[in-house]
Amino acid sequence: MLKRLWIIPTLAILAIALMAAACGGGGNNNTPTATRPAGTSTPAATATPRATASPAASPTRPAATATPKATATPAATAPPAATATQAATATPAAGATQIDVVAQGFAFDKKTIEVTAGQPFTIKLDNKDSAVHNLHIYTQKGGTSVAVTDPQAVSSGSTGTLTTTITQPGTYYFQCDFHPEQMNGTLTVK
């Protein structure tokens, strides 16, 4: 009987590890990337510094160290070049247009959103579902990230906020990263 007690903590650790892997490690990687013109070569990976906490801060041990995080760059494509001048933030920018989106019944209440190029906008996601959701804007389905709600996992009964500016007109794609097939839509930048 005592020999089997190790199974419960082991299963709990595995479940936590799987959830962390599925959520992408919880890092906020909202840095816009430049899109290369079609037919140009693209580097295989770029390094982005990522701070990791040390066990204890002391005069000889810093509180955080930079660890490179490899980010794959997609193959050369010609989607609209997204230039986000602000990453997703929890507070709306002054003068930003606010768009309210409700997540309920594993669906967004808006399938299309329209914004003006070069003008800041804020999307407030109100999660009225029993599951975790977010709203993530991409250059296209499966494309490069433009901006995502803060927090990246909006729990049931909570709200998340995405504030950004897209300067390049075009059609973009948004989705809930947790339920992309059911919860998605089109963002038009005019």
Secondary structure as the mmCIF struct_conf table of DSSP 4:
data_model
#
loop_
_struct_conf.conf_type_id
_struct_conf.id
_struct_conf.beg_label_comp_id
_struct_conf.beg_label_asym_id
_struct_conf.beg_label_seq_id
_struct_conf.end_label_comp_id
_struct_conf.end_label_asym_id
_struct_conf.end_label_seq_id
HELX_RH_3T_P HELX_RH_3T_P1 LEU A 2 TRP A 6
HELX_RH_AL_P HELX_RH_AL_P1 ILE A 7 ALA A 22
TURN_TY1_P TURN_TY1_P1 CYS A 23 CYS A 23
HELX_RH_3T_P HELX_RH_3T_P2 GLY A 24 GLY A 26
HELX_LH_PP_P HELX_LH_PP_P1 ALA A 34 PRO A 37
TURN_TY1_P TURN_TY1_P2 ALA A 38 GLY A 39
BEND BEND1 THR A 40 THR A 40
BEND BEND2 ALA A 44 ALA A 44
STRN STRN1 ALA A 45 ALA A 53
BEND BEND3 PRO A 55 ALA A 56
BEND BEND4 PRO A 59 ARG A 61
BEND BEND5 ALA A 63 ALA A 63
STRN STRN2 ALA A 64 ALA A 72
HELX_LH_PP_P HELX_LH_PP_P2 THR A 73 ALA A 75
BEND BEND6 ALA A 76 ALA A 76
HELX_LH_PP_P HELX_LH_PP_P3 PRO A 79 ALA A 82
STRN STRN3 ALA A 84 ALA A 84
BEND BEND7 THR A 85 GLN A 86
BEND BEND8 ALA A 90 THR A 91
HELX_LH_PP_P HELX_LH_PP_P4 PRO A 92 ALA A 93
TURN_TY1_P TURN_TY1_P3 ALA A 94 GLY A 95
HELX_LH_PP_P HELX_LH_PP_P5 ALA A 96 ALA A 96
STRN STRN4 THR A 97 ALA A 103
BEND BEND9 GLY A 105 ALA A 107
STRN STRN5 PHE A 108 PHE A 108
BEND BEND10 ASP A 109 ASP A 109
BEND BEND11 LYS A 111 LYS A 111
STRN STRN6 THR A 112 VAL A 115
TURN_TY1_P TURN_TY1_P4 ALA A 117 GLY A 118
BEND BEND12 GLN A 119 GLN A 119
STRN STRN7 PHE A 121 ASN A 127
BEND BEND13 ASP A 129 ALA A 131
STRN STRN8 HIS A 133 HIS A 133
STRN STRN9 HIS A 136 TYR A 138
BEND BEND14 THR A 139 GLN A 140
TURN_TY1_P TURN_TY1_P5 LYS A 141 GLY A 142
STRN STRN10 SER A 145 VAL A 148
STRN STRN11 ASP A 150 ASP A 150
BEND BEND15 PRO A 151 ALA A 153
STRN STRN12 VAL A 154 VAL A 154
TURN_TY1_P TURN_TY1_P6 SER A 156 GLY A 157
STRN STRN13 THR A 159 THR A 164
STRN STRN14 ILE A 166 ILE A 166
BEND BEND16 GLN A 168 GLN A 168
STRN STRN15 GLY A 170 GLN A 175
TURN_TY1_P TURN_TY1_P7 ASP A 177 PHE A 178
BEND BEND17 HIS A 179 HIS A 179
TURN_TY1_P TURN_TY1_P8 PRO A 180 GLN A 182
BEND BEND18 MET A 183 MET A 183
STRN STRN16 ASN A 184 VAL A 189
#
